[in-house]
Amino acid sequence: MSVFPLARGFLPVVHRLLMPLCLILASCLPAADHSSGPTTTVVVFKHGKLSGDPHTFSALLREFEETHPGVTVREELLPSSTDQQHQFYAINLEGKSVAFDILAVDTIWVQEFARAGWILPLDHVVLPSERESFVRGSIEAATFNDQLYAIPWYLDAGVLYYRQDLLDRYGFRPPKTWQDLARITRTILDREGNPDLKGFLWQGKQYEGLVCVALEFIRGYGGALLDDDSAESAEALGLMRALVKEGLSPSAVTTADEEATRHLFGAGRAIFMRNWPYAWTLFEAQDSPLHNKVGLAPLPSGEGGKPVSTLGGWMLALPKQAPHPREAADLLRYLSSPATQKRMALGLGYLPTRRHLYQDPALNQAKPWLADLSSVFLGATPRPVSPYYLMMSEVLQPELSAVVVGLKTPHAALRSARRQINRIRETL
Amino acid sequence: MGSDHSSFKRLRATHRHFHDSTWGLVFVVPAFLFVVAFALMPILAAGWLGLHRRLPIFDIHEFVGLANYIRLAEDGRFWSACWTTLYFTGVSVTAELILGLGLALLLDRGVRGRDRASTWERVLILIPWAIPTVVSARMWEWLYHSEYGLVNYLLEKLGFIAAPINWLGDPIWTIHGAILMDVWKTTPFAALLLLAGLQAIPRDLFLAAQVDGAGAWTIFRRITVPLLLPIIVIVLIFRTMDAFRVFDAVYVLTGGGPGNSTETLSIYAYKTLFQTLQFGYGSALATAMFVVILMLTIGYVFLLRGYLREVSR
């Protein structure tokens, strides 16, 4: 019994296997940068993919480099799924392996990241006196213990898309209340008599987007999600279910996210849609069937309530162990400056976070609805501002989804959600 | 080469006092260490973490004993995920086994008989299994789409349904939609394993049975199934373990919705661990899952041990 002779054939095999492996590993190592001198500082900026032409944004970064000699900015893109981005940050920041200087964070993560001590307070970048120039809701979402932990980069808020041509045909104006919307939808659906035309589209899948939509319904009725007296909240959730049940919203909304509703509306197959403002540019494209047929309005509200849009969007923050905090702060200041925000808005369609830009003539020319809707964006309200918001949302998503598909009554779902959320609060 | 050989001889001579079985142990050590490092350690670490309350965001890290497991017992969402997972596993594995066996018999007949199945046919059957799960989940998401989906289109054209079915939005249909996708995807795997088993059965047995006047059904029941049983057990265990920890297929297709009606244990554990960063409770969940799988596997082995012994005799 000898196994040794095997070793004779084994060594060359190992050798052949290891060589390519070494080559692969070597190619993964950061290549030495020969073009720039040894004094170059590379600032690494982690963010998700931006929509539109990537050159527009990299041109902005090149300009920053020109005004800051010796600094190079490297963009490192994260997967497009926000869940995966959150996971990436959680693992790297908690594990203290921070190989980046700036990170883009979702509005709802700032409290969590600040509470965990993963990101730095930024009062040296944006002075407390300067906070007023930003949209109020976004500053609220970025402030933890009276200190600013992130700088609003671009903003999102729910708006109502409507088919201008269809509303005109029947002499309707955009609805102010949900009751209006239901009446208009029913009339147009009846008179058009087209089985392919649907009514009102919104995001009803079990995911974060559903929480945003539900908050808009609830707050538009004057309710508060976490109040114990839940009459308004229950009424609002009841309306969401009724829309589906009565066919004013197609059953497809119960599985729809932003893109699913955008595709359906974009094919000319719906009268109304709740979505973020990004879709407007796509509908206005020359080859879109909806070119010049789509209008934007504030979301409707309950009878006697006032419309409230949920605040979305992304912010910029500095990780605690940032390798180059000073250069990163400079880049932060540059990216959040009014001039850069304006160019982001014009070139890529991202809404600015600086209030005065909503009165900017050039921006208003590019987006004719901006002035009419400025109250929506300036008044957008964040989701519950709390370090444990993600746990809350994790409880809310299935409960809200259960209401939308008719598995639970609004009262039962709200009661169950509150019980679970209270339980989380108690244990913290 | 010659000098190499003699040096090995010398090496052997110096170690002659080692018994062969000792060498056996020595050579098992790397594999053993591998299993310890990559299977046993993580399981034990998760179990240990499950005894803690650990929320890095809130700087909470304390030993709480069995508190997480007590909370688990009272957690309605955990039990609902448990039942969803068991239902998913039970239905999909049964369907995969039956369909896989049918496919394997067809292929086996093709390989042996006059109408030889070409390599192409076998490759074609394997395609669903070769497609990455996330891709096929996205594909099925479109097939199930209530407005644009092919499934509703065909059913409507054939006159089976009057109004489109909301496959992924109706709690009753959704879990079955997910099961159908899993069956479509993994039946080829079951078929492939079973085909290998079928081809290992000596042909003489079938011929002898035919000579004795046994019909096709009797041959199948008395010869094919008993001799295939070891492979069937392997397929059952493999598929049960896979189906029980199903994650990507369902997560991409439904995200656990609507109303958590398709939330499996893996999805609940993922959301707890990686989305809300409750490391302690999430680990307790994962450990509970491991225990359930372990019990299922032991159950299989016990259930089928009698049969297996009979067959191997």
Interface residues (C-beta under 8 A of the other chain):
Chain A: M1 S2 V3 F4 P5 A7 R8 D83 H86 Q87 A90 E94 E112 R115 A116 G117 K198 G204 K205 Q206 Y207 P250 S251 A252 V253 T254 T255 L264 R269 P387 Y388 L390 M391 E394 Q397 P398 E399 S401 A402 V403 V404 V405 L407 K408 T427 L428
Chain B: D4 H5 F8 L11 R12 D20 W23 F27 R53 L55 P56 I57 F58 D59 I60 R77 H145 S146 E147 P164 N166 L168 G169 D170 P171 T254 G255 G256 G257 P258 G259 N260 S261 E263 K271 T272 F274 Q275 T276 L277 Q278
